[in-house]
């Protein structure tokens, strides 16, 4: 494995605190249960592919609680007032730990093929940055070399809009940073995303916990 940190942002699965958009449609308890298995499937896939990510956790819940849920892993608390500041600080923290490159992703990506993460790891060795566009106009993954990390893509960004990806690319190019653009993917934000997940038979193997729970939910 190259000297690359893989950071996964994780929240503790408390009803009403995670996947609230989906929760509005299916109930917050069910949404929290789904988020739980989304994270577990994603981390299982990464581990099985030889990737041991750093868990950047929401510090509103104690680290011991994350350890009880996700087991013995490398943890670090998220720090910052908004999403951009938290992401920037997490990337900076891994560089201070001695990593030469770092990639950050969300945790509600149960069907993310680890091949994509390996592609990101390889691309960031030669390119200054990489980014994975999301179908909703945001992005699900971003990575930098130590010397090319810029705060410009994290400050004063209007998050959770369909302009985030395009604005990020624009800001990178203004600083002469040409990122590798990975394949498009989508995290789990809406009922349509859940239906897309269950419609792909390959996901029975890729995210078995998520598929089992979703099938139970769909049949109820």
Sine and cosine of phi, psi and omega as CSV:
sin_phi,cos_phi,sin_psi,cos_psi,sin_omega,cos_omega
0.00,0.00,0.70,-0.72,0.03,-1.00
-0.95,0.31,0.19,-0.98,-0.02,-1.00
-0.98,0.18,0.93,0.38,-0.07,-1.00
-0.78,-0.63,0.79,-0.61,0.06,-1.00
-1.00,0.06,0.73,-0.68,0.15,-0.99
-0.95,-0.30,0.89,-0.46,-0.05,-1.00
-0.95,-0.33,0.79,-0.62,0.06,-1.00
-0.89,-0.45,0.86,-0.51,0.05,-1.00
-0.98,0.20,0.81,-0.58,-0.07,-1.00
-0.74,-0.67,0.65,-0.76,0.17,-0.99
-0.95,-0.31,0.36,-0.93,0.08,-1.00
-0.99,0.17,0.69,-0.72,-0.14,-0.99
-0.98,0.21,0.97,0.26,0.05,-1.00
-0.98,-0.21,0.76,-0.65,0.00,-1.00
-0.83,0.56,0.76,-0.65,-0.01,-1.00
1.00,0.02,-0.09,1.00,0.00,-1.00
-0.92,-0.39,-0.29,0.96,0.00,-1.00
-0.77,-0.63,0.56,-0.83,0.06,-1.00
0.76,0.65,0.77,0.64,-0.08,-1.00
-0.94,0.34,-0.49,0.87,0.04,-1.00
-0.90,0.43,-0.70,0.71,0.07,-1.00
-0.92,0.38,-0.61,0.80,-0.01,-1.00
-0.86,0.50,-0.54,0.84,0.03,-1.00
-0.89,0.47,-0.43,0.90,-0.03,-1.00
-0.99,-0.13,-0.58,0.81,-0.13,-0.99
-0.89,-0.47,-0.01,1.00,-0.03,-1.00
0.98,-0.18,0.63,-0.77,-0.12,-0.99
-0.95,0.31,-0.53,0.85,0.05,-1.00
-0.90,0.43,-0.72,0.69,0.01,-1.00
-0.90,0.44,-0.66,0.76,0.01,-1.00
-0.88,0.48,-0.64,0.77,0.03,-1.00
-0.92,0.38,-0.62,0.79,0.06,-1.00
-0.89,0.45,-0.65,0.76,0.02,-1.00
-0.91,0.42,-0.71,0.71,0.01,-1.00
-0.85,0.52,-0.63,0.78,0.01,-1.00
-0.83,0.56,-0.75,0.66,-0.04,-1.00
-0.97,0.22,-0.46,0.89,0.11,-0.99
-0.85,0.53,-0.75,0.66,-0.02,-1.00
-0.90,0.44,-0.71,0.70,-0.05,-1.00
-0.89,0.45,-0.68,0.73,0.03,-1.00
-0.90,0.44,-0.69,0.72,-0.03,-1.00
-0.88,0.47,-0.73,0.69,-0.02,-1.00
-0.92,0.38,-0.60,0.80,0.07,-1.00
-0.86,0.50,-0.69,0.72,-0.01,-1.00
-0.90,0.44,-0.68,0.74,0.02,-1.00
-0.90,0.44,-0.72,0.70,0.00,-1.00
-0.88,0.48,-0.67,0.74,-0.01,-1.00
-0.91,0.41,-0.37,0.93,0.03,-1.00
-1.00,-0.09,0.18,0.98,0.04,-1.00
0.99,0.14,0.30,0.96,-0.01,-1.00
-0.94,-0.33,0.85,-0.52,0.00,-1.00
-0.92,-0.39,1.00,-0.07,-0.14,-0.99
-0.97,0.24,0.35,-0.94,0.18,-0.98
-1.00,0.06,0.78,-0.63,0.02,-1.00
-1.00,0.00,0.93,-0.36,0.10,-1.00
-1.00,-0.06,0.96,-0.26,-0.18,-0.98
-0.97,-0.23,0.47,-0.88,0.10,-1.00
-0.94,0.34,0.89,-0.45,-0.13,-0.99
-0.97,0.24,0.07,1.00,0.10,-1.00
-0.92,0.39,-0.29,0.96,0.10,-1.00
-0.90,-0.45,0.60,-0.80,-0.08,-1.00
-0.91,0.42,0.55,-0.84,0.02,-1.00
-0.85,0.52,-0.58,0.82,0.01,-1.00
-0.85,0.52,-0.56,0.83,0.01,-1.00
-0.93,0.36,-0.61,0.79,0.07,-1.00
-0.92,0.40,-0.64,0.77,0.03,-1.00
-0.88,0.47,-0.65,0.76,0.02,-1.00
-0.90,0.43,-0.53,0.85,-0.01,-1.00
-0.99,0.14,-0.77,0.64,-0.20,-0.98
-0.96,-0.28,-0.09,1.00,0.08,-1.00
1.00,0.06,-0.16,-0.99,-0.06,-1.00
-0.96,0.26,0.95,-0.33,0.00,-1.00
-0.60,-0.80,0.03,-1.00,0.12,-0.99
-1.00,-0.01,0.84,-0.55,-0.06,-1.00
-0.87,-0.50,0.52,-0.85,0.20,-0.98
-0.51,-0.86,0.61,-0.79,-0.03,-1.00
-0.97,0.25,0.59,-0.81,0.17,-0.99
-0.93,0.36,0.58,-0.82,-0.01,-1.00
-0.68,-0.74,0.79,-0.61,0.02,-1.00
0.58,-0.81,0.29,-0.96,-0.08,-1.00
-0.99,0.11,-0.54,0.84,-0.01,-1.00
-0.72,-0.69,0.04,-1.00,-0.08,-1.00
-0.86,0.51,-0.70,0.72,-0.02,-1.00
-0.87,0.49,-0.70,0.72,0.00,-1.00
-0.91,0.41,-0.61,0.79,0.01,-1.00
-0.92,0.40,-0.64,0.76,0.02,-1.00
-0.92,0.40,-0.72,0.69,0.01,-1.00
-0.86,0.51,-0.71,0.71,-0.02,-1.00
-0.91,0.41,-0.59,0.81,0.02,-1.00
-0.92,0.40,-0.69,0.73,0.03,-1.00
-0.90,0.45,-0.70,0.71,0.02,-1.00
-0.88,0.48,-0.63,0.78,-0.03,-1.00
-0.89,0.45,-0.64,0.77,0.00,-1.00
-0.94,0.35,-0.57,0.82,0.06,-1.00
-0.92,0.40,-0.59,0.81,0.06,-1.00
-0.92,0.40,-0.43,0.90,0.05,-1.00
-0.97,0.24,-0.15,0.99,0.05,-1.00
0.94,-0.34,0.00,1.00,0.04,-1.00
-0.95,0.31,0.57,-0.82,0.00,-1.00
-1.00,-0.01,-0.46,0.89,0.05,-1.00
-0.68,-0.73,0.38,-0.92,-0.02,-1.00
-0.51,-0.86,0.64,-0.77,0.01,-1.00
-0.80,-0.60,0.70,-0.71,-0.05,-1.00
-0.85,-0.53,0.66,-0.75,0.01,-1.00
-0.58,-0.82,0.29,-0.96,0.09,-1.00
-0.99,0.16,-0.05,-1.00,-0.10,-1.00
-0.88,-0.48,-0.02,1.00,0.01,-1.00
-0.98,-0.19,0.80,0.59,-0.03,-1.00
-0.79,-0.62,0.88,0.47,-0.12,-0.99
-0.89,0.46,-0.45,0.89,-0.04,-1.00
-0.98,-0.22,0.30,0.95,0.06,-1.00
-0.96,0.29,0.88,-0.48,0.00,-1.00
-0.94,0.35,0.81,-0.59,0.03,-1.00
-0.84,0.54,-0.34,0.94,0.08,-1.00
-0.84,0.54,-0.61,0.80,0.01,-1.00
-0.90,0.44,-0.66,0.76,0.01,-1.00
-0.92,0.40,-0.65,0.76,0.06,-1.00
-0.89,0.46,-0.62,0.79,0.06,-1.00
-0.89,0.45,-0.64,0.77,0.04,-1.00
-0.90,0.44,-0.68,0.73,0.01,-1.00
-0.87,0.50,-0.69,0.72,-0.01,-1.00
-0.93,0.36,-0.66,0.75,-0.06,-1.00
-0.91,0.43,-0.58,0.81,-0.09,-1.00
-0.96,0.26,-0.19,0.98,0.07,-1.00
-0.95,0.31,-0.51,0.86,-0.06,-1.00
-0.93,-0.37,-0.42,0.91,-0.05,-1.00
-0.95,-0.31,0.45,-0.89,-0.08,-1.00
-0.94,0.34,-0.38,0.92,-0.04,-1.00
-0.35,-0.94,0.29,-0.96,0.14,-0.99
-0.60,-0.80,0.40,-0.92,-0.03,-1.00
-0.45,-0.89,0.62,-0.79,0.04,-1.00
-0.93,-0.37,0.94,-0.33,-0.03,-1.00
-0.94,0.34,0.63,-0.77,0.09,-1.00
-0.99,-0.14,0.44,-0.90,-0.08,-1.00
-0.92,0.39,-0.30,0.96,-0.02,-1.00
-1.00,-0.05,0.14,0.99,0.04,-1.00
0.99,-0.14,-0.06,1.00,0.08,-1.00
-0.99,-0.14,-0.49,-0.87,0.13,-0.99
-0.58,-0.82,0.45,-0.89,-0.06,-1.00
-0.96,-0.27,-0.18,0.98,-0.06,-1.00
-0.43,-0.90,0.61,-0.79,0.10,-0.99
-0.52,-0.85,0.59,-0.81,-0.03,-1.00
-0.55,-0.84,0.41,-0.91,-0.03,-1.00
-0.60,-0.80,0.42,-0.91,0.32,-0.95
-0.98,0.21,0.37,-0.93,-0.05,-1.00
-0.84,0.54,-0.65,0.76,-0.08,-1.00
-0.99,0.13,-0.11,0.99,-0.05,-1.00
-0.92,-0.39,-0.04,1.00,0.03,-1.00
-0.86,0.50,0.79,-0.61,0.01,-1.00
-0.80,-0.60,0.69,-0.73,0.01,-1.00
-0.97,0.23,-0.16,0.99,-0.10,-1.00
-0.89,0.45,-0.45,0.89,-0.03,-1.00
-1.00,0.03,-0.05,1.00,-0.03,-1.00
-0.91,-0.42,-0.34,0.94,-0.04,-1.00
-1.00,-0.05,0.63,-0.78,0.08,-1.00
0.80,0.60,0.65,0.76,0.07,-1.00
-0.98,-0.18,0.70,-0.71,0.06,-1.00
-1.00,0.07,1.00,-0.08,-0.10,-0.99
-0.96,0.29,0.28,-0.96,0.04,-1.00
0.87,0.49,0.61,0.80,0.14,-0.99
-0.81,-0.58,0.21,-0.98,-0.02,-1.00
-0.99,0.14,0.12,0.99,-0.01,-1.00
-0.96,-0.27,-0.01,1.00,-0.13,-0.99
-0.88,0.47,-0.73,0.69,-0.03,-1.00
-0.89,0.46,-0.77,0.63,-0.03,-1.00
-0.88,0.48,-0.65,0.76,0.01,-1.00
-0.92,0.39,-0.61,0.79,0.03,-1.00
-0.90,0.43,-0.71,0.70,0.04,-1.00
-0.87,0.49,-0.68,0.73,0.01,-1.00
-0.87,0.49,-0.69,0.72,-0.01,-1.00
-0.93,0.38,-0.60,0.80,0.04,-1.00
-0.90,0.44,-0.71,0.70,-0.05,-1.00
-0.92,0.39,-0.51,0.86,0.07,-1.00
-0.89,0.46,-0.42,0.91,0.02,-1.00
-0.97,-0.22,0.33,0.94,0.07,-1.00
0.88,0.48,0.50,0.87,0.05,-1.00
-0.97,-0.26,0.91,-0.41,0.01,-1.00
-0.98,-0.20,0.97,-0.24,-0.05,-1.00
-0.99,0.16,0.47,-0.88,0.23,-0.97
-0.97,0.24,0.77,-0.64,-0.01,-1.00
-0.98,-0.20,0.88,-0.47,-0.04,-1.00
-0.99,0.12,0.04,-1.00,-0.01,-1.00
-0.91,0.41,0.49,-0.87,0.00,-1.00
-0.95,0.33,0.57,-0.82,0.05,-1.00
-0.52,-0.86,0.03,-1.00,0.00,-1.00
-0.54,-0.84,0.72,-0.69,0.10,-1.00
-0.99,0.14,-0.02,-1.00,-0.12,-0.99
-0.99,-0.12,0.99,-0.12,-0.06,-1.00
-0.88,-0.47,-0.42,0.91,-0.13,-0.99
-0.71,-0.71,0.19,-0.98,0.09,-1.00
-0.87,0.49,-0.58,0.81,0.03,-1.00
-0.88,0.47,-0.60,0.80,0.05,-1.00
-0.91,0.42,-0.65,0.76,0.03,-1.00
-0.90,0.44,-0.66,0.75,0.01,-1.00
-0.92,0.40,-0.61,0.79,0.05,-1.00
-0.89,0.46,-0.65,0.76,-0.01,-1.00
-0.88,0.47,-0.73,0.69,-0.06,-1.00
-0.96,0.28,-0.35,0.94,-0.05,-1.00
-0.97,0.24,-0.27,0.96,-0.04,-1.00
-0.99,-0.12,0.94,-0.34,-0.06,-1.00
-0.89,0.45,-0.40,0.92,0.01,-1.00
-0.90,0.43,-0.38,0.92,-0.05,-1.00
-0.95,0.31,-0.23,0.97,0.09,-1.00
-0.87,0.50,-0.57,0.82,0.03,-1.00
-1.00,0.01,-0.60,0.80,-0.10,-1.00
-0.97,0.26,-0.61,0.79,0.00,-1.00
-0.63,-0.77,0.95,0.31,-0.12,-0.99
-0.90,0.44,-0.62,0.79,-0.01,-1.00
-0.91,0.41,-0.69,0.73,0.00,-1.00
-0.90,0.44,-0.70,0.72,-0.02,-1.00
-0.91,0.42,-0.65,0.76,-0.01,-1.00
-0.89,0.45,-0.71,0.71,-0.02,-1.00
-0.93,0.36,-0.63,0.77,0.01,-1.00
-0.91,0.42,-0.65,0.76,0.03,-1.00
-0.90,0.43,-0.60,0.80,0.08,-1.00
-0.89,0.45,-0.68,0.73,0.01,-1.00
-0.91,0.42,-0.70,0.71,-0.06,-1.00
-0.90,0.43,-0.51,0.86,-0.05,-1.00
-0.99,0.10,-0.25,0.97,-0.06,-1.00
-1.00,0.09,0.00,0.00,0.00,0.00
